[in-house]
């Protein structure tokens, strides 16, 4: 059961990120929007860009979902192992989760 649920989490995140990237490319091609590169954006700009059909922000959102998807899978596994009483595996998931989160927050 855990494998199927984990598969759904990872597949859904992957499909959502690809869909956002395709929508962003479509926005850029069909709306003839300005596709200039912005070096940094925060989450507020990203969400407002999604609402206003900004193709760059939509692409950024797709990449963000793609990066966060494995973290969601690890979080799901950690909670599952905690509920099953496998504290050793949940601790390993927590350590990997924290390592990935630190690398993502630091920017690589």
Rosetta blueprint (number, residue, H / E / L):
1 X L
2 X H
3 X H
4 X H
5 X H
6 X H
7 X H
8 X H
9 X H
10 X H
11 X H
12 X H
13 X H
14 X H
15 X H
16 X H
17 X H
18 X H
19 X H
20 X H
21 X H
22 X H
23 X H
24 X H
25 X H
26 X H
27 X H
28 X H
29 X H
30 X H
31 X L
32 X L
33 X L
34 X L
35 X L
36 X L
37 X L
38 X L
39 X L
40 X L
41 X L
42 X L
43 X H
44 X H
45 X H
46 X H
47 X H
48 X H
49 X H
50 X H
51 X H
52 X L
53 X L
54 X L
55 X H
56 X H
57 X H
58 X H
59 X H
60 X H
61 X H
62 X H
63 X H
64 X H
65 X H
66 X H
67 X H
68 X H
69 X H
70 X H
71 X H
72 X H
73 X H
74 X H
75 X H
76 X H
77 X H
78 X H
79 X H
80 X H
81 X H
82 X H
83 X H
84 X H
85 X L
86 X L
87 X H
88 X H
89 X H
90 X H
91 X H
92 X H
93 X H
94 X H
95 X H
96 X H
97 X H
98 X H
99 X H
100 X H
101 X H
102 X H
103 X H
104 X H
105 X H
106 X H
107 X L
108 X L
